[in-house]
Amino acid sequence: MFLLLFIYAALGINLFSGAKLQEFVNENNNFQNVGNSIIFLFRCSTGEDWNKIMHELSNTSSEMECDDEVSYETYIRNNMNTTGCGLSFAQFYFLSFTIIISWLIMNLSVAAVIEGLENAKQQNTGIIEGDDVQTLVEAWKEYDPKANGWITVLDFICLIIELPPPFGNPELTKMCKFNARNF
């Protein structure tokens, strides 16, 4: 992500460093150096007023008072104030930046969620598996044929004993069925 910010910051410096300062492109938020550019683009990546910034930087000489040709001599002559016009390329610049950075952030978020699920799956090394749950359901059906969701405590104890290890015990299963049915 930083590489993408750096590439767009370098491109922004080349394109918009001489643009006239206005309401959203001002002395703190501009493309006049790498640090300001990266912070400015990071701000835009959060969605804060990027469209207003785009419109300010796409203003041409017919829409505001600015110089079409900006050179270093013009910059010095204007007491180091930028007076350049924007470029219509600003629209493509900001739209492409917004789309790419949104796609990147979405992919990073999805990757973090998937990694978290994978880690949770690896850490869940319990001894109960999906087949054990199916075995429990099948055994429950024997004790609750009407499927009302309730069985007696003695039936529950026998149910647990009948399950495969680690719960059940094959030797106790025979005894449990015999004793439970006699009560």
C-alpha contacts under 8 A as a table, 3 or more apart, distances in Angstrom:
res1	aa1	res2	aa2	distance
1	M	4	L	5.14
1	M	5	L	6.28
1	M	101	I	7.74
1	M	104	L	7.42
2	F	5	L	4.97
2	F	6	F	6.03
3	L	6	F	5.01
3	L	7	I	6.15
4	L	7	I	5.18
4	L	8	Y	6.22
5	L	8	Y	5.28
5	L	9	A	5.88
5	L	38	I	5.99
5	L	41	L	6.69
5	L	42	F	7.32
6	F	9	A	4.91
6	F	10	A	6.11
6	F	34	V	7.89
6	F	38	I	6.44
7	I	10	A	5.26
7	I	11	L	6.27
8	Y	11	L	4.99
8	Y	12	G	5.90
8	Y	41	L	7.87
8	Y	97	F	7.47
9	A	12	G	4.91
9	A	13	I	6.13
9	A	31	F	7.31
9	A	34	V	6.38
9	A	37	S	5.07
9	A	38	I	5.58
9	A	41	L	7.06
10	A	13	I	5.16
10	A	14	N	6.41
10	A	34	V	6.92
10	A	37	S	7.84
11	L	14	N	5.18
11	L	15	L	6.20
12	G	15	L	5.07
12	G	16	F	5.48
12	G	17	S	7.07
12	G	31	F	5.96
12	G	37	S	7.19
13	I	16	F	5.54
13	I	17	S	4.87
13	I	31	F	4.96
13	I	32	Q	6.02
13	I	33	N	6.69
13	I	34	V	7.39
13	I	37	S	7.17
14	N	17	S	6.33
15	L	18	G	7.82
15	L	87	L	7.78
16	F	19	A	5.25
16	F	31	F	6.01
16	F	32	Q	7.79
16	F	57	L	7.15
16	F	86	G	6.82
16	F	87	L	7.82
17	S	30	N	7.25
17	S	31	F	4.86
17	S	32	Q	4.64
17	S	33	N	7.77
17	S	82	T	7.98
18	G	32	Q	7.48
18	G	70	V	6.72
18	G	82	T	5.22
18	G	83	T	6.61
18	G	84	G	5.12
18	G	85	C	7.67
19	A	57	L	6.94
19	A	82	T	5.92
19	A	83	T	6.02
19	A	84	G	4.31
19	A	85	C	5.32
19	A	86	G	5.65
20	K	25	V	7.98
20	K	66	C	6.98
20	K	81	N	7.82
20	K	82	T	4.98
20	K	83	T	4.37
20	K	84	G	5.10
20	K	85	C	6.29
20	K	86	G	7.70
21	L	24	F	7.96
21	L	25	V	5.33
21	L	26	N	4.78
21	L	27	E	6.89
21	L	30	N	7.89
21	L	82	T	6.72
21	L	83	T	7.53
22	Q	25	V	5.22
22	Q	26	N	5.49
22	Q	56	E	7.36
23	E	26	N	6.13
24	F	29	N	7.14
24	F	52	K	7.02
24	F	53	I	5.77
24	F	56	E	7.36
25	V	28	N	7.81
25	V	29	N	5.38
25	V	30	N	5.38
25	V	53	I	6.39
25	V	56	E	7.17
25	V	57	L	7.79
26	N	29	N	5.19
26	N	30	N	6.03
27	E	30	N	6.53
28	N	36	N	7.23
29	N	36	N	6.36
29	N	37	S	7.60
29	N	39	I	7.97
29	N	40	F	5.68
30	N	33	N	7.86
30	N	36	N	6.09
30	N	37	S	6.17
30	N	40	F	6.61
31	F	34	V	7.27
31	F	36	N	6.23
31	F	37	S	4.72
31	F	40	F	7.67
32	Q	36	N	6.89
32	Q	37	S	7.02
33	N	36	N	5.58
33	N	37	S	6.05
34	V	37	S	5.01
34	V	38	I	6.13
35	G	38	I	5.39
35	G	39	I	6.30
36	N	39	I	5.22
36	N	40	F	5.82
37	S	40	F	4.96
37	S	41	L	6.03
38	I	41	L	5.13
38	I	42	F	6.03
39	I	42	F	4.98
39	I	43	R	6.16
40	F	43	R	5.12
40	F	44	C	6.32
41	L	44	C	4.80
41	L	45	S	6.05
42	F	45	S	4.94
42	F	46	T	6.63
43	R	46	T	5.42
43	R	47	G	7.03
43	R	48	E	6.14
43	R	50	W	7.98
44	C	47	G	5.18
44	C	48	E	5.50
44	C	49	D	6.79
44	C	50	W	4.90
44	C	98	T	7.74
45	S	48	E	7.48
45	S	50	W	7.84
45	S	98	T	6.41
45	S	101	I	6.49
45	S	102	S	7.45
47	G	50	W	5.98
49	D	52	K	5.25
49	D	53	I	6.33
50	W	53	I	5.06
50	W	54	M	6.06
50	W	94	F	7.45
51	N	54	M	4.92
51	N	55	H	6.25
51	N	94	F	7.82
52	K	55	H	5.12
52	K	56	E	6.24
53	I	56	E	5.12
53	I	57	L	6.19
54	M	57	L	5.24
54	M	58	S	6.12
54	M	90	A	5.85
54	M	91	Q	5.98
54	M	94	F	6.24
55	H	58	S	5.07
55	H	59	N	6.41
55	H	90	A	7.74
55	H	91	Q	7.46
56	E	59	N	5.50
56	E	86	G	7.18
57	L	85	C	7.59
57	L	86	G	4.49
57	L	87	L	6.33
57	L	88	S	7.87
57	L	90	A	6.03
58	S	85	C	7.88
58	S	86	G	4.60
58	S	87	L	4.64
58	S	88	S	4.69
58	S	89	F	6.98
58	S	90	A	5.27
58	S	91	Q	6.70
59	N	63	E	6.04
59	N	64	M	7.00
59	N	85	C	6.38
59	N	86	G	4.89
59	N	87	L	6.61
59	N	88	S	7.24
60	T	63	E	5.56
60	T	64	M	6.71
60	T	66	C	7.79
60	T	85	C	5.26
60	T	86	G	5.35
60	T	87	L	6.40
60	T	88	S	7.46
61	S	64	M	5.40
61	S	65	E	6.02
61	S	66	C	5.50
61	S	67	D	6.85
61	S	68	D	6.51
61	S	85	C	5.79
61	S	86	G	7.91
62	S	65	E	7.57
64	M	85	C	7.99
66	C	83	T	5.38
66	C	84	G	5.32
66	C	85	C	5.21
67	D	70	V	6.27
67	D	83	T	5.82
67	D	84	G	4.81
67	D	85	C	5.89
68	D	84	G	6.12
68	D	85	C	5.84
69	E	84	G	7.04
70	V	74	T	6.09
70	V	75	Y	7.20
70	V	83	T	7.37
70	V	84	G	5.70
71	S	74	T	5.20
71	S	75	Y	6.31
72	Y	75	Y	4.94
72	Y	76	I	6.26
73	E	76	I	5.15
73	E	77	R	6.01
74	T	77	R	4.96
74	T	78	N	6.15
75	Y	78	N	5.32
75	Y	79	N	6.73
75	Y	80	M	5.02
75	Y	81	N	6.06
75	Y	82	T	6.11
75	Y	83	T	7.61
76	I	79	N	5.34
76	I	80	M	5.04
76	I	81	N	7.79
77	R	80	M	7.17
78	N	81	N	5.51
78	N	82	T	7.51
78	N	83	T	7.92
86	G	90	A	7.52
87	L	90	A	5.65
88	S	91	Q	6.13
88	S	92	F	7.92
89	F	92	F	5.38
89	F	93	Y	6.14
90	A	93	Y	4.84
90	A	94	F	6.01
91	Q	94	F	5.44
91	Q	95	L	5.98
92	F	95	L	5.21
92	F	96	S	5.86
93	Y	96	S	5.47
93	Y	97	F	6.10
94	F	97	F	4.94
94	F	98	T	5.94
95	L	98	T	5.16
95	L	99	I	6.13
96	S	99	I	5.21
96	S	100	I	6.02
97	F	100	I	5.28
97	F	101	I	5.92
98	T	101	I	5.32
98	T	102	S	5.93
99	I	102	S	5.26
99	I	103	W	6.12
100	I	103	W	5.13
100	I	104	L	6.13
101	I	104	L	4.95
101	I	105	I	6.09
102	S	105	I	5.18
102	S	106	M	6.05
103	W	106	M	5.16
103	W	107	N	6.15
104	L	107	N	5.14
104	L	108	L	6.14
105	I	108	L	5.05
105	I	109	S	6.12
106	M	109	S	5.10
106	M	110	V	6.18
107	N	110	V	5.09
107	N	111	A	6.00
108	L	111	A	5.05
108	L	112	A	6.15
109	S	112	A	5.12
109	S	113	V	6.33
110	V	113	V	5.14
110	V	114	I	6.15
111	A	114	I	5.10
111	A	115	E	6.02
112	A	115	E	5.12
112	A	116	G	6.10
113	V	116	G	5.05
113	V	117	L	6.24
114	I	117	L	5.10
114	I	118	E	6.16
115	E	118	E	5.01
115	E	119	N	6.10
116	G	119	N	5.11
116	G	120	A	6.12
117	L	120	A	5.03
117	L	121	K	6.08
118	E	121	K	5.03
118	E	122	Q	6.19
119	N	122	Q	5.09
119	N	123	Q	6.08
120	A	123	Q	5.10
120	A	124	N	6.06
121	K	124	N	5.17
121	K	125	T	7.60
122	Q	125	T	6.39
126	G	129	E	7.56
127	I	166	P	7.92
128	I	132	D	6.07
128	I	133	V	7.68
129	E	132	D	5.30
129	E	133	V	6.85
130	G	133	V	5.28
130	G	134	Q	6.66
131	D	134	Q	5.09
131	D	135	T	6.27
132	D	135	T	5.02
132	D	136	L	6.25
132	D	164	P	7.80
133	V	136	L	5.03
133	V	137	V	6.33
134	Q	137	V	5.07
134	Q	138	E	6.28
135	T	138	E	5.13
135	T	139	A	6.15
135	T	163	L	7.19
136	L	139	A	5.11
136	L	140	W	5.98
136	L	163	L	6.76
137	V	140	W	5.05
137	V	141	K	6.37
138	E	141	K	5.28
138	E	142	E	7.08
139	A	142	E	5.44
139	A	143	Y	7.10
139	A	159	L	6.61
139	A	162	E	7.71
139	A	163	L	7.49
140	W	143	Y	5.33
140	W	144	D	6.00
140	W	159	L	6.94
141	K	144	D	5.03
141	K	145	P	5.31
141	K	147	A	7.11
142	E	145	P	5.84
143	Y	151	I	6.61
143	Y	155	D	6.61
143	Y	159	L	7.68
144	D	147	A	5.32
144	D	148	N	6.84
144	D	149	G	6.92
144	D	150	W	6.90
144	D	151	I	6.30
147	A	150	W	7.86
151	I	155	D	6.13
151	I	156	F	6.45
152	T	155	D	5.11
152	T	156	F	6.15
153	V	156	F	4.95
153	V	157	I	6.26
154	L	157	I	5.13
154	L	158	C	6.27
154	L	180	A	6.81
155	D	158	C	5.03
155	D	159	L	5.94
155	D	180	A	6.98
156	F	159	L	4.86
156	F	160	I	6.24
157	I	160	I	5.26
157	I	161	I	6.30
158	C	161	I	5.03
158	C	162	E	6.11
158	C	173	T	7.14
158	C	176	C	5.61
158	C	177	K	6.95
158	C	180	A	7.47
159	L	162	E	5.17
159	L	163	L	6.53
160	I	163	L	5.41
160	I	167	F	6.03
160	I	168	G	5.84
161	I	164	P	7.93
161	I	167	F	6.16
161	I	168	G	3.92
161	I	169	N	5.61
161	I	170	P	7.74
161	I	172	L	6.65
161	I	173	T	5.92
161	I	176	C	7.72
162	E	167	F	7.90
162	E	168	G	5.02
162	E	169	N	6.57
162	E	170	P	6.93
162	E	172	L	7.85
162	E	173	T	5.24
163	L	167	F	5.92
163	L	168	G	4.43
163	L	169	N	7.45
164	P	167	F	6.18
164	P	168	G	4.87
164	P	169	N	6.97
164	P	170	P	7.86
165	P	168	G	4.87
165	P	169	N	6.53
168	G	172	L	7.92
168	G	173	T	7.58
169	N	172	L	5.41
169	N	173	T	6.22
170	P	173	T	5.10
170	P	174	K	7.15
171	E	174	K	6.13
171	E	175	M	7.22
172	L	175	M	5.17
172	L	176	C	5.95
173	T	176	C	5.13
173	T	177	K	6.24
174	K	177	K	5.51
174	K	178	F	6.30
175	M	178	F	5.18
175	M	179	N	6.09
176	C	179	N	5.19
176	C	180	A	5.71
177	K	180	A	5.27
177	K	181	R	6.11
178	F	181	R	5.64
178	F	182	N	6.57
179	N	182	N	5.21
179	N	183	F	6.67
180	A	183	F	5.64
